[in-house]
Amino acid sequence: MGIFERKDWRGLRLVTRVACRVAFGVAILSGYASARGEALSASESAEQPAALGGTASSRIPADHMQQYSSLAVTWLREYLMIDTTNPPGNEMKAIAFFKKILDAEGIENRTFEYAPGRGDLWARLPHTTAEAKRPIILLNHMDVVTSDPTHWQVPPFSGEMKGGYLWGRGAQDMKDEGMAQLVAMVMLKREQVPLDRDVIFLAVSDEEAEGTGTDWFIANKRDLLENAEFLINEGGESLLQSGRVKYIGVDVGEKTTYWLHVVAHGRPGHASRPNPDSAPDRLVRALDHILAYRTPLRVLPVVNEFLVDMAPYESPQRARQYQDIYKAIEDKRFQQEVERDESLNFLLRDTISLTMMGASGQTNVIPAEAWANLDVRILPGGDPKALLQAVRNVVDDPNVTVEPMEEEFRVANYSSTNNALFAAIRQVSAKYFPGTPVVPHITSGYTESQRFRPLGINAYGFNPYSATEEEGATEHGNDERIRIDEVRRGPRIMFDVLATVAGE
């Protein structure tokens, strides 16, 4: 998915070269170490700020922390080398990789192949207390989107280390976060952290297409979710601007997709004799009207909370607008500002994007039909039928039809911020990024958190990594990569959140 720009935490760096020492788990490391894996230089590791005193990870011996950081790099490299492009997915190869690690670590796990080459993996660290709270789930998807190697600096499944980055499809979405979750599980197990709730690791297939992995698991293995209270998934945003993290955005909800298919009908013929009633001409006119249409501005409570939290970090004028967004959206000048600001526009309205078009198969033929697809994203609480009718009204052409591409409409949802997990994220983030606000956020894209919230689970997108805008833009794009510093640090942040919300 990826959805967000992920930004940068720069800690202090060691000044001496260190080797990947393995004081414990030598046999395990030898089983996983990449044949190309070299000792990482000191510039590729990241010390943590002194403010981390008091976190669970601060009580872990330094040599252990070094080993976990090195494991994260080694394992993510190997994970990125597994081609799980969807279609066809072939996620069972990734499941075999995960299972090898989990078995060696003595972590309970089960695998499920629900279709040839496609499956889900479930693993669990059980609570150690007599009385247990409801579990927390670490959700990640193993499939990745397609990639064209001719547009990459390195092969998409090389796992190459270059220029301080680890390169590969999935480095941002979301093999990186799956690895942070896995290493955090290993840390909890090896360090024998007492747990007052089960910690469940759930890797699913097909998120980038139909979501069959999650749907199958919920339909057939819902008992393994154990009436969980919390879920951590992709979708968080740690925004770096001007050398510092501007805010830690926690995805508490997502817009839902409502794709529309537009078909124009017209008089066919030879292209040497243009006619104004042609299907392509009608389609262009209809699309022009649709793209000029502005859906109504609407403020969700969670969006208002986000903007109020961000107001102190904006210009004086923008701060005033954020502090009373309900009033601001009535101002025509601010409405124009919203339309020009891609990061703000999607938060305040349902959006319509033109993504696909088709007509004749030959240049000299005017076809009887021409079509286009629209990617529509609706805010929680939005009415798809009303939006569909509004689009049809602006088209206002009986020879142009507009229909939903899917019969099912998944109602958008979001989770409250008043609970132990959100508090844990705030607490841990304050240690790593003192003075940086932790804010609830609605993401523009879809995540499978939508499927879990109706089960009574508080689901959040929380990303333990950061990225620059350029790095975040590689998600679903070319040259997808993540800084090695982030790979080494991310699992520690995830561990501290888990130890806070699940530690005894």
C-alpha positions as a printed NumPy array, in Angstrom:
array([[  0.   ,   0.   ,   0.   ],
       [  1.964,   2.647,   1.157],
       [ -0.001,   5.479,   1.156],
       [  2.294,   7.766,   3.194],
       [  5.619,   9.489,   2.949],
       [  7.815,   7.935,   5.544],
       [ 10.432,  10.156,   7.035],
       [ 13.751,  10.172,   8.791],
       [ 15.033,   9.76 ,  12.351],
       [ 18.758,  10.596,  12.509],
       [ 20.396,   9.45 ,  15.684],
       [ 24.012,   9.742,  16.715],
       [ 26.368,   7.396,  14.91 ],
       [ 29.21 ,   5.217,  16.127],
       [ 32.654,   6.356,  15.05 ],
       [ 34.346,   2.993,  14.862],
       [ 33.73 ,   0.106,  12.505],
       [ 31.969,  -2.807,  14.164],
       [ 31.433,  -6.339,  13.006],
       [ 28.228,  -8.298,  13.344],
       [ 29.18 , -10.159,  16.503],
       [ 26.962, -13.016,  17.51 ],
       [ 27.258, -13.805,  21.188],
       [ 24.158, -15.909,  21.092],
       [ 22.166, -17.591,  18.355],
       [ 25.213, -18.403,  16.206],
       [ 23.543, -21.433,  14.772],
       [ 20.481, -19.41 ,  13.916],
       [ 22.442, -16.657,  12.255],
       [ 24.424, -19.125,  10.175],
       [ 21.173, -20.511,   8.872],
       [ 19.921, -17.145,   7.676],
       [ 22.993, -15.094,   6.886],
       [ 23.117, -14.002,   3.257],
       [ 26.009, -15.254,   1.184],
       [ 26.571, -11.658,   0.239],
       [ 26.164, -10.288,   3.724],
       [ 29.104,  -8.223,   4.847],
       [ 29.829,  -6.665,   8.242],
       [ 28.064,  -3.353,   8.398],
       [ 30.131,  -0.234,   8.899],
       [ 29.616,   1.971,  11.907],
       [ 28.009,   4.582,   9.65 ],
       [ 25.234,   2.061,   8.904],
       [ 24.219,   1.673,  12.524],
       [ 22.396,   4.205,  14.629],
       [ 22.793,   4.887,  18.31 ],
       [ 19.683,   5.969,  20.137],
       [ 19.207,   9.283,  21.938],
       [ 19.946,   9.441,  25.629],
       [ 16.228,  10.085,  26.121],
       [ 15.6  ,   6.381,  25.513],
       [ 16.418,   5.628,  29.123],
       [ 13.378,   4.022,  30.683],
       [ 12.238,   2.233,  27.529],
       [ 12.142,  -1.555,  27.5  ],
       [ 14.878,  -1.686,  24.857],
       [ 17.226,   0.421,  26.994],
       [ 17.459,  -2.552,  29.366],
       [ 18.683,  -4.886,  26.613],
       [ 22.478,  -5.382,  26.52 ],
       [ 24.195,  -3.346,  23.812],
       [ 25.667,  -6.372,  22.081],
       [ 22.195,  -7.922,  21.849],
       [ 20.832,  -4.743,  20.299],
       [ 23.655,  -4.772,  17.76 ],
       [ 22.76 ,  -8.335,  16.828],
       [ 19.077,  -7.528,  16.39 ],
       [ 19.929,  -4.571,  14.154],
       [ 22.188,  -6.764,  12.041],
       [ 19.555,  -9.483,  11.845],
       [ 17.043,  -6.934,  10.589],
       [ 19.329,  -5.96 ,   7.702],
       [ 20.263,  -9.548,   6.827],
       [ 16.718, -10.849,   6.96 ],
       [ 15.182,  -7.914,   5.087],
       [ 17.729,  -8.338,   2.3  ],
       [ 16.724, -11.957,   1.936],
       [ 13.036, -11.111,   2.147],
       [ 13.354,  -8.476,  -0.591],
       [ 14.966, -11.073,  -2.843],
       [ 11.814, -13.21 ,  -2.754],
       [  9.675, -12.271,  -5.751],
       [  6.082, -12.002,  -4.524],
       [  4.823,  -9.775,  -7.339],
       [  1.024,  -9.797,  -7.425],
       [ -0.143, -11.211,  -9.745],
       [  0.491, -14.066,  -9.234],
       [  1.847, -13.507,  -5.69 ],
       [  3.548, -16.82 ,  -4.918],
       [  3.484, -15.832,  -1.248],
       [  4.141, -19.401,  -0.087],
       [  7.823, -18.687,  -0.822],
       [  7.721, -15.842,   1.699],
       [  5.855, -18.058,   4.157],
       [  8.645, -20.651,   3.936],
       [ 11.163, -17.891,   4.71 ],
       [  9.206, -16.709,   7.753],
       [  8.575, -20.224,   8.999],
       [ 12.263, -21.119,   8.925],
       [ 13.027, -18.203,  11.242],
       [ 10.065, -18.77 ,  13.547],
       [ 10.815, -22.485,  13.899],
       [ 14.45 , -21.801,  14.735],
       [ 13.397, -19.224,  17.333],
       [ 10.906, -21.621,  18.926],
       [  7.946, -19.352,  18.18 ],
       [  4.631, -21.144,  17.696],
       [  3.384, -20.799,  14.11 ],
       [  0.956, -22.252,  11.584],
       [  0.792, -21.929,   7.807],
       [ -2.24 , -22.12 ,   5.52 ],
       [ -2.167, -22.551,   1.743],
       [ -5.675, -21.504,   0.722],
       [ -4.899, -21.54 ,  -3.035],
       [ -1.964, -22.893,  -5.096],
       [  1.084, -20.822,  -4.147],
       [ -0.954, -18.481,  -1.942],
       [ -1.351, -18.595,   1.804],
       [ -1.262, -16.954,   5.208],
       [  1.065, -17.395,   8.175],
       [  0.057, -17.061,  11.818],
       [  2.492, -17.014,  14.755],
       [  2.036, -16.279,  18.44 ],
       [  3.905, -15.374,  21.578],
       [  1.556, -16.369,  24.431],
       [  0.962, -14.278,  27.526],
       [  2.931, -15.275,  30.624],
       [  0.523, -13.912,  33.237],
       [ -2.261, -15.818,  34.954],
       [ -4.786, -13.238,  33.794],
       [ -4.549, -12.07 ,  30.192],
       [ -5.708,  -8.986,  28.352],
       [ -7.022,  -9.264,  24.818],
       [ -4.252,  -9.911,  22.23 ],
       [ -2.509,  -7.541,  19.843],
       [ -2.059,  -8.498,  16.169],
       [  0.89 ,  -7.498,  13.986],
       [ -0.559,  -7.544,  10.457],
       [  1.52 ,  -7.406,   7.281],
       [  1.089,  -8.435,   3.666],
       [  3.697, -10.379,   1.73 ],
       [  2.735,  -9.487,  -1.847],
       [  4.135,  -6.51 ,  -3.736],
       [  3.082,  -4.576,  -6.816],
       [  4.604,  -5.05 , -10.248],
       [  7.884,  -3.405, -11.25 ],
       [  9.681,  -2.698, -14.521],
       [ 13.408,  -3.463, -14.099],
       [ 14.286,  -1.238, -17.058],
       [ 13.326,   1.817, -14.972],
       [ 15.291,   0.787, -11.863],
       [ 18.897,   1.531, -10.971],
       [ 19.195,  -1.987,  -9.543],
       [ 17.148,  -5.168, -10.155],
       [ 13.915,  -4.926,  -8.102],
       [ 14.558,  -8.239,  -6.319],
       [ 18.301,  -7.922,  -5.799],
       [ 18.212,  -6.771,  -2.164],
       [ 21.214,  -4.652,  -3.084],
       [ 22.896,  -2.382,  -0.542],
       [ 23.95 ,   0.805,  -2.264],
       [ 24.491,   4.387,  -1.185],
       [ 23.307,   3.749,   2.373],
       [ 20.058,   2.191,   1.152],
       [ 18.593,  -1.276,   0.917],
       [ 16.905,  -1.524,  -2.482],
       [ 14.025,  -3.711,  -3.584],
       [ 10.333,  -3.899,  -4.344],
       [  8.59 ,  -3.928,  -0.973],
       [ 11.238,  -1.866,   0.827],
       [  8.53 ,   0.726,   1.591],
       [  5.367,  -1.343,   1.065],
       [  5.448,  -3.356,   3.195],
       [  8.163,  -5.947,   3.568],
       [ 10.029,  -3.407,   5.66 ],
       [  7.317,  -3.251,   8.304],
       [  6.737,  -6.998,   8.21 ],
       [ 10.412,  -7.412,   9.062],
       [ 10.225,  -4.899,  11.933],
       [  7.321,  -6.886,  13.341],
       [  9.185, -10.181,  12.955],
       [ 12.393,  -8.926,  14.59 ],
       [ 10.379,  -7.378,  17.424],
       [  8.762, -10.795,  18.003],
       [ 12.213, -12.388,  18.12 ],
       [ 13.387,  -9.741,  20.581],
       [ 10.407, -10.365,  22.866],
       [ 11.112, -14.097,  22.764],
       [ 14.878, -14.007,  23.244],
       [ 14.755, -11.371,  25.969],
       [ 11.996, -13.33 ,  27.731],
       [  9.813, -10.251,  28.145],
       [  6.827, -11.061,  30.415],
       [  3.593, -10.527,  28.493],
       [  0.111,  -9.815,  29.795],
       [ -1.49 , -10.363,  26.392],
       [ -0.748, -12.636,  23.411],
       [  1.24 , -11.075,  20.567],
       [  0.11 , -12.449,  17.196],
       [  2.054, -12.141,  13.945],
       [ -0.171, -12.437,  10.865],
       [  1.308, -12.341,   7.345],
       [ -1.317, -12.42 ,   4.585],
       [ -1.427, -12.694,   0.81 ],
       [ -3.039, -10.661,  -1.956],
       [ -3.446,  -7.298,  -0.208],
       [ -2.371,  -5.445,  -3.336],
       [ -5.21 ,  -6.935,  -5.401],
       [ -8.33 ,  -8.623,  -4.021],
       [ -7.5  ,  -9.115,  -0.34 ],
       [ -8.259, -12.833,  -0.546],
       [ -5.682, -13.703,   2.12 ],
       [ -7.317, -11.588,   4.813],
       [-10.832, -12.513,   3.71 ],
       [ -9.973, -16.229,   3.819],
       [ -8.36 , -15.964,   7.252],
       [-11.28 , -14.085,   8.791],
       [-13.787, -16.504,   7.253],
       [-11.929, -19.716,   8.107],
       [ -9.536, -19.048,  11.004],
       [-11.173, -16.266,  12.938],
       [-10.646, -18.189,  16.186],
       [ -6.899, -17.596,  15.788],
       [ -7.531, -13.852,  16.076],
       [ -8.54 , -14.599,  19.689],
       [-10.912, -11.648,  20.069],
       [ -7.932,  -9.327,  19.732],
       [ -8.149,  -5.801,  21.08 ],
       [ -5.477,  -4.135,  18.96 ],
       [ -3.883,  -4.425,  15.532],
       [ -0.843,  -2.691,  14.038],
       [ -0.739,  -2.48 ,  10.257],
       [  0.826,  -0.403,   7.507],
       [ -0.234,   3.188,   7.003],
       [  1.626,   5.346,   9.521],
       [  3.472,   8.493,   8.557],
       [  6.554,  10.005,  10.175],
       [  7.064,  13.153,   8.169],
       [ 10.579,  14.573,   7.874],
       [ 10.942,  18.169,   6.777],
       [ 14.001,  20.374,   6.994],
       [ 16.009,  17.765,   8.838],
       [ 13.511,  16.937,  11.576],
       [ 10.456,  14.773,  12.009],
       [  7.494,  17.143,  11.701],
       [  4.942,  14.743,  13.161],
       [  4.23 ,  11.084,  13.824],
       [  1.023,  10.333,  11.961],
       [ -0.873,   7.277,  13.163],
       [ -3.416,   5.98 ,  10.672],
       [ -6.667,   5.611,  12.61 ],
       [ -8.864,   5.279,   9.518],
       [ -8.881,   5.144,   5.741],
       [-11.053,   6.28 ,   2.9  ],
       [-12.791,   3.507,   1.018],
       [-12.605,   2.805,  -2.71 ],
       [-15.59 ,   3.24 ,  -5.007],
       [-14.354,   2.715,  -8.556],
       [-16.575,   3.887, -11.412],
       [-16.689,   2.766, -15.058],
       [-17.726,   5.416, -17.588],
       [-18.869,   4.325, -21.066],
       [-19.753,   6.709, -23.895],
       [-21.778,   5.493, -26.874],
       [-21.69 ,   7.208, -30.258],
       [-21.828,   6.889, -34.023],
       [-18.927,   4.836, -35.392],
       [-17.258,   5.39 , -38.714],
       [-14.111,   6.16 , -40.636],
       [-11.826,   8.593, -38.829],
       [-11.292,  10.569, -42.029],
       [-14.774,  12.038, -41.45 ],
       [-14.97 ,  13.404, -37.872],
       [-18.365,  13.567, -36.227],
       [-19.315,  15.37 , -32.999],
       [-21.467,  12.43 , -31.895],
       [-18.547,  10.02 , -31.717],
       [-18.059,   7.992, -28.551],
       [-14.538,   9.358, -27.889],
       [-15.769,  12.95 , -28.203],
       [-18.663,  12.278, -25.842],
       [-16.309,  10.611, -23.377],
       [-13.911,  13.564, -23.39 ],
       [-16.746,  16.015, -22.742],
       [-18.098,  13.834, -19.927],
       [-14.681,  13.494, -18.311],
       [-14.108,  17.223, -18.567],
       [-17.31 ,  17.812, -16.599],
       [-16.424,  15.142, -14.026],
       [-12.918,  16.458, -13.398],
       [-14.256,  20.008, -13.03 ],
       [-16.732,  18.839, -10.391],
       [-15.77 ,  19.554,  -6.776],
       [-17.242,  17.26 ,  -4.158],
       [-18.445,  19.01 ,  -0.971],
       [-15.889,  19.719,   1.745],
       [-16.52 ,  17.785,   4.943],
       [-14.597,  17.677,   8.256],
       [-14.351,  14.431,  10.206],
       [-13.708,  14.727,  13.967],
       [-10.425,  12.832,  13.573],
       [ -9.318,  15.2  ,  10.802],
       [-10.203,  18.193,  12.968],
       [ -8.099,  16.681,  15.772],
       [ -5.178,  16.211,  13.378],
       [ -5.343,  19.773,  12.071],
       [ -5.664,  21.32 ,  15.549],
       [ -2.614,  19.313,  16.661],
       [ -0.652,  20.514,  13.626],
       [ -1.676,  24.181,  13.888],
       [  1.311,  25.217,  16.089],
       [  3.684,  24.013,  13.37 ],
       [  2.103,  26.005,  10.537],
       [  2.276,  29.621,   9.404],
       [  0.156,  32.041,  11.441],
       [ -2.571,  32.231,   8.786],
       [ -2.704,  28.484,   8.211],
       [ -2.647,  27.92 ,  11.989],
       [ -5.779,  30.028,  12.4  ],
       [ -7.472,  28.045,   9.665],
       [ -6.503,  24.717,  11.223],
       [ -7.684,  25.832,  14.662],
       [-11.194,  26.413,  13.282],
       [-11.356,  24.28 ,  10.152],
       [-15.17 ,  24.241,  10.209],
       [-15.172,  28.015,   9.675],
       [-12.23 ,  27.97 ,   7.272],
       [-13.894,  25.679,   4.737],
       [-16.647,  28.275,   4.268],
       [-14.08 ,  30.738,   2.919],
       [-13.73 ,  30.601,  -0.888],
       [-10.058,  31.538,  -0.801],
       [ -9.304,  28.682,   1.587],
       [-11.353,  26.329,  -0.613],
       [ -9.032,  27.2  ,  -3.491],
       [ -6.023,  26.559,  -1.259],
       [ -7.402,  23.132,  -0.381],
       [ -7.789,  22.23 ,  -4.053],
       [ -4.147,  23.098,  -4.71 ],
       [ -2.824,  21.251,  -1.633],
       [ -2.788,  17.507,  -2.379],
       [ -1.944,  16.636,   1.233],
       [ -4.988,  18.548,   2.514],
       [ -7.547,  18.054,  -0.251],
       [ -8.021,  14.312,   0.281],
       [ -8.605,  14.803,   4.008],
       [-11.562,  17.121,   3.496],
       [-13.541,  15.626,   0.615],
       [-14.315,  12.554,  -1.433],
       [-11.904,  12.502,  -4.365],
       [-12.175,  11.48 ,  -8.02 ],
       [ -9.129,  10.552, -10.115],
       [ -9.122,   9.579, -13.796],
       [ -6.895,   6.514, -14.141],
       [ -7.748,   4.518, -17.284],
       [ -9.147,   5.221, -20.778],
       [ -9.833,   3.157, -23.869],
       [-11.478,   3.433, -27.261],
       [-10.553,   2.24 , -30.734],
       [ -7.918,  -0.343, -31.501],
       [ -6.989,   1.495, -34.701],
       [ -6.142,   5.133, -35.338],
       [ -8.344,   5.412, -38.419],
       [-11.463,   3.91 , -36.803],
       [-14.035,   5.85 , -34.766],
       [-15.4  ,   3.245, -32.318],
       [-18.987,   2.834, -31.169],
       [-17.861,   2.945, -27.539],
       [-15.179,   4.665, -25.486],
       [-14.592,   4.119, -21.791],
       [-12.742,   5.38 , -18.744],
       [-12.224,   4.275, -15.146],
       [-12.37 ,   6.599, -12.162],
       [-10.724,   5.929,  -8.825],
       [-13.12 ,   7.399,  -6.281],
       [-12.207,   7.533,  -2.577],
       [-14.958,   8.207,  -0.032],
       [-14.463,   9.501,   3.505],
       [-15.934,   7.552,   6.423],
       [-19.635,   8.316,   6.601],
       [-19.892,   9.153,   2.916],
       [-22.794,   8.033,   0.732],
       [-21.699,   6.228,  -2.462],
       [-25.155,   6.402,  -4.037],
       [-25.298,  10.16 ,  -3.595],
       [-21.842,  10.579,  -5.109],
       [-22.741,   8.343,  -8.062],
       [-25.839,  10.408,  -8.751],
       [-23.834,  13.625,  -8.515],
       [-21.376,  12.331, -11.132],
       [-24.215,  11.298, -13.433],
       [-25.791,  14.738, -13.012],
       [-22.631,  16.593, -14.028],
       [-22.204,  14.327, -17.066],
       [-25.794,  15.029, -18.136],
       [-25.599,  12.916, -21.315],
       [-28.009,  10.011, -21.945],
       [-25.392,   8.401, -24.196],
       [-22.871,   8.176, -21.341],
       [-23.316,   5.634, -18.548],
       [-21.587,   5.692, -15.165],
       [-21.665,   2.498, -13.098],
       [-19.809,   1.101, -10.058],
       [-17.159,  -1.463, -10.977],
       [-17.899,  -3.598,  -7.908],
       [-21.257,  -4.562,  -6.457],
       [-19.935,  -4.573,  -2.877],
       [-19.185,  -1.29 ,  -1.14 ],
       [-17.011,  -1.512,   1.965],
       [-18.063,   1.182,   4.398],
       [-15.09 ,   3.226,   5.615],
       [-14.338,   3.124,   9.33 ],
       [-11.843,   4.367,  11.886],
       [-10.674,   3.677,  15.441],
       [-10.707,   5.832,  18.556],
       [ -7.489,   7.273,  19.965],
       [ -8.546,   6.747,  23.578],
       [ -6.911,   3.409,  24.401],
       [ -3.716,   1.737,  25.59 ],
       [ -2.146,   1.182,  22.166],
       [ -2.42 ,   4.774,  21.012],
       [ -1.081,   5.856,  24.409],
       [  1.867,   3.456,  24.006],
       [  2.674,   4.884,  20.58 ],
       [  2.63 ,   8.398,  22.054],
       [  4.818,   7.353,  24.974],
       [  7.438,   5.593,  22.866],
       [  7.488,   8.265,  20.157],
       [  8.116,  10.932,  22.804],
       [ 11.307,   9.083,  23.74 ],
       [ 12.61 ,   8.85 ,  20.185],
       [ 11.354,  12.235,  18.967],
       [ 11.038,  14.634,  21.927],
       [  8.677,  17.498,  21.176],
       [  7.298,  15.919,  18.003],
       [  3.492,  15.638,  17.979],
       [  1.841,  12.241,  17.597],
       [ -1.365,  12.813,  15.654],
       [ -4.262,  10.696,  14.374],
       [ -4.5  ,  10.583,  10.614],
       [ -6.838,   9.468,   7.853],
       [ -4.949,   7.982,   4.927],
       [ -5.86 ,   8.566,   1.293],
       [ -5.348,   4.917,   0.401],
       [ -6.946,   1.684,   1.463],
       [ -5.495,  -0.725,   4.032],
       [ -6.826,  -3.991,   5.371],
       [ -7.403,  -2.413,   8.759],
       [-10.837,  -1.708,   7.255],
       [-11.579,  -5.451,   7.353],
       [-10.59 ,  -5.909,  10.99 ],
       [-12.317,  -2.975,  12.699],
       [-15.808,  -4.48 ,  12.236],
       [-14.555,  -7.418,  14.354],
       [-14.185,  -5.095,  17.345],
       [-10.439,  -4.552,  16.893],
       [ -8.786,  -1.137,  17.282],
       [ -6.611,  -1.046,  14.166],
       [ -3.87 ,   1.493,  13.487],
       [ -1.349,   2.164,  10.791],
       [  1.901,   2.703,  12.657],
       [  5.23 ,   2.74 ,  10.86 ],
       [  8.432,   2.459,  12.919],
       [ 10.46 ,   3.807,   9.981],
       [ 10.84 ,   7.276,   8.523],
       [ 11.574,   8.463,   5.005],
       [ 12.073,  11.624,   3.022],
       [  9.448,  12.633,   0.487],
       [ 11.688,  11.285,  -2.26 ],
       [ 12.067,   7.944,  -0.501],
       [  8.365,   7.688,   0.252],
       [  7.547,   8.373,  -3.399],
       [  9.328,   5.155,  -4.409],
       [  6.479,   3.154,  -2.875],
       [  4.713,   1.563,  -5.867],
       [  7.224,   3.491,  -7.98 ],
       [ 10.705,   2.957,  -9.356],
       [ 13.861,   2.476,  -7.251],
       [ 11.971,   1.553,  -4.076],
       [ 14.405,   1.651,  -1.176],
       [ 14.836,   2.262,   2.546],
       [ 17.776,   3.674,   4.454],
       [ 19.847,   1.036,   6.218],
       [ 19.85 ,   3.201,   9.355],
       [ 16.074,   2.876,   9.432],
       [ 16.172,  -0.886,   8.916],
       [ 18.421,  -1.198,  11.95 ],
       [ 16.386,   1.147,  14.151],
       [ 12.789,   0.291,  13.198],
       [ 12.49 ,  -3.056,  15.021],
       [ 13.619,  -1.407,  18.256],
       [ 10.812,   1.138,  18.064],
       [  8.286,  -1.601,  17.314],
       [  9.644,  -3.642,  20.233],
       [  9.261,  -0.708,  22.634],
       [  5.647,  -0.158,  21.567],
       [  4.856,  -3.85 ,  22.038],
       [  6.644,  -4.064,  25.379],
       [  4.679,  -1.021,  26.532],
       [  1.24 ,  -2.229,  25.5  ],
       [  1.761,  -5.976,  26.036],
       [  4.534,  -6.163,  28.643],
       [  3.522,  -7.243,  32.13 ]])
